[in-house]
């Protein structure tokens, strides 16, 4: 099961980084907002996406949105 995580940047403490993780650990980190991360995690769970595809899907969704 995927979940959104929030953590402080190791380089700049004032920067918050959101990530998607599962039981094995963090899969991908990206800077966005927590609602986007949580919604993405929920979508991954709903669609039962395999772990090996998560990073590629995140890149497709979040890069396409930002362009």
PASEBA-1860 file (N, C-alpha, C; in nm, 3 decimals):
! residues 67
1> XXXXXXXX> 0.084/-0.118/0.000/0.000/0.000/0.000/0.089/0.125/0.000 ~ 0.058/0.217/-0.088/0.136/0.339/-0.101/0.082/0.446/-0.007 ~ 0.172/0.535/0.034/0.130/0.648/0.118/0.218/0.768/0.087 ~ 0.163/0.885/0.112/0.238/1.009/0.095/0.314/1.036/0.224 ~ 0.436/1.086/0.210/0.518/1.120/0.326/0.566/1.263/0.311 ~ 0.586/1.328/0.422/0.639/1.464/0.422/0.765/1.463/0.506 ~ 0.870/1.526/0.453/0.996/1.532/0.527/1.066/1.664/0.499 ~ 1.153/1.703/0.589/1.234/1.824/0.570/1.356/1.789/0.486
9> XXXXXXXX> 1.395/1.880/0.399/1.514/1.861/0.317/1.637/1.852/0.407 ~ 1.728/1.762/0.374/1.852/1.750/0.449/1.944/1.869/0.421 ~ 1.927/1.932/0.307/2.013/2.044/0.267/1.959/2.176/0.321 ~ 1.830/2.198/0.304/1.767/2.323/0.345/1.647/2.291/0.432 ~ 1.660/2.310/0.562/1.557/2.267/0.657/1.421/2.332/0.634 ~ 1.418/2.450/0.574/1.290/2.518/0.551/1.215/2.459/0.431 ~ 1.279/2.374/0.353/1.216/2.314/0.236/1.153/2.181/0.277 ~ 1.027/2.165/0.239/0.956/2.041/0.267/0.950/1.960/0.138
17> XXXXXXXX> 0.978/1.833/0.149/0.976/1.743/0.034/0.868/1.639/0.058 ~ 0.790/1.614/-0.044/0.685/1.514/-0.035/0.728/1.393/-0.116 ~ 0.694/1.276/-0.069/0.736/1.154/-0.136/0.625/1.050/-0.133 ~ 0.643/0.949/-0.215/0.555/0.833/-0.217/0.638/0.716/-0.167 ~ 0.580/0.642/-0.073/0.650/0.529/-0.013/0.556/0.410/-0.001 ~ 0.617/0.293/0.014/0.541/0.174/0.047/0.612/0.105/0.164 ~ 0.579/-0.019/0.191/0.638/-0.089/0.305/0.790/-0.102/0.293 ~ 0.842/-0.101/0.171/0.985/-0.117/0.147/1.063/0.014/0.161
25> XXXXXXXX> 0.993/0.126/0.165/1.058/0.256/0.178/1.014/0.354/0.071 ~ 1.087/0.465/0.065/1.053/0.572/-0.029/1.083/0.528/-0.172 ~ 0.990/0.554/-0.261/1.005/0.519/-0.402/1.051/0.640/-0.482 ~ 0.985/0.753/-0.458/1.018/0.874/-0.533/0.991/0.995/-0.446 ~ 1.080/1.095/-0.458/1.063/1.222/-0.389/1.036/1.328/-0.494 ~ 0.947/1.417/-0.462/0.920/1.529/-0.552/0.868/1.646/-0.472 ~ 0.887/1.765/-0.525/0.839/1.884/-0.455/0.707/1.924/-0.518 ~ 0.606/1.926/-0.439/0.472/1.963/-0.482/0.397/2.000/-0.355
33> XXXXXXXX> 0.274/1.967/-0.348/0.201/1.990/-0.224/0.153/1.855/-0.170 ~ 0.123/1.853/-0.043/0.086/1.727/0.021/-0.042/1.668/-0.039 ~ -0.137/1.753/-0.074/-0.262/1.703/-0.132/-0.237/1.628/-0.262 ~ -0.145/1.679/-0.344/-0.110/1.609/-0.469/-0.044/1.475/-0.439 ~ 0.046/1.473/-0.344/0.114/1.349/-0.307/0.015/1.247/-0.253 ~ -0.074/1.291/-0.168/-0.173/1.201/-0.109/-0.270/1.150/-0.216 ~ -0.314/1.237/-0.303/-0.403/1.196/-0.412/-0.337/1.097/-0.505 ~ -0.209/1.119/-0.533/-0.133/1.028/-0.619/-0.120/0.891/-0.552
41> XXXXXXXX> -0.088/0.889/-0.424/-0.077/0.762/-0.351/-0.210/0.687/-0.353 ~ -0.320/0.759/-0.332/-0.452/0.696/-0.336/-0.483/0.638/-0.473 ~ -0.446/0.710/-0.578/-0.468/0.661/-0.714/-0.386/0.535/-0.740 ~ -0.260/0.536/-0.697/-0.175/0.417/-0.713/-0.237/0.296/-0.644 ~ -0.289/0.318/-0.524/-0.353/0.209/-0.450/-0.479/0.161/-0.520 ~ -0.560/0.254/-0.565/-0.686/0.219/-0.632/-0.660/0.136/-0.757 ~ -0.557/0.174/-0.833/-0.526/0.106/-0.959/-0.432/-0.014/-0.940 ~ -0.388/-0.036/-0.818/-0.297/-0.146/-0.785/-0.173/-0.147/-0.874
49> XXXXXXXX> -0.109/-0.031/-0.884/0.011/-0.014/-0.966/0.128/-0.086/-0.901 ~ 0.205/-0.156/-0.982/0.325/-0.223/-0.931/0.432/-0.119/-0.899 ~ 0.510/-0.148/-0.797/0.614/-0.057/-0.748/0.709/-0.011/-0.860 ~ 0.744/-0.101/-0.950/0.842/-0.070/-1.055/0.792/0.038/-1.151 ~ 0.662/0.069/-1.152/0.606/0.168/-1.244/0.578/0.304/-1.179 ~ 0.590/0.312/-1.049/0.550/0.434/-0.977/0.630/0.557/-1.021 ~ 0.760/0.548/-1.028/0.844/0.663/-1.063/0.812/0.714/-1.203 ~ 0.795/0.623/-1.297/0.766/0.664/-1.435/0.629/0.731/-1.445
57> XXXXXXXX> 0.531/0.679/-1.375/0.397/0.739/-1.376/0.401/0.877/-1.311 ~ 0.472/0.889/-1.199/0.483/1.019/-1.132/0.548/1.121/-1.224 ~ 0.653/1.081/-1.293/0.719/1.172/-1.385/0.623/1.216/-1.496 ~ 0.549/1.123/-1.551/0.453/1.156/-1.658/0.346/1.252/-1.608 ~ 0.293/1.228/-1.491/0.185/1.311/-1.440/0.235/1.448/-1.396 ~ 0.338/1.451/-1.314/0.380/1.578/-1.254/0.461/1.665/-1.348 ~ 0.534/1.607/-1.441/0.605/1.688/-1.539/0.504/1.744/-1.641 ~ 0.409/1.661/-1.681/0.308/1.706/-1.777/0.224/1.819/-1.717
65> XXX> 0.194/1.811/-1.589/0.113/1.913/-1.523/0.188/2.044/-1.514 ~ 0.319/2.037/-1.491/0.397/2.160/-1.469/0.436/2.230/-1.598 ~ 0.417/2.166/-1.713/0.457/2.230/-1.839/0.347/2.311/-1.899
END
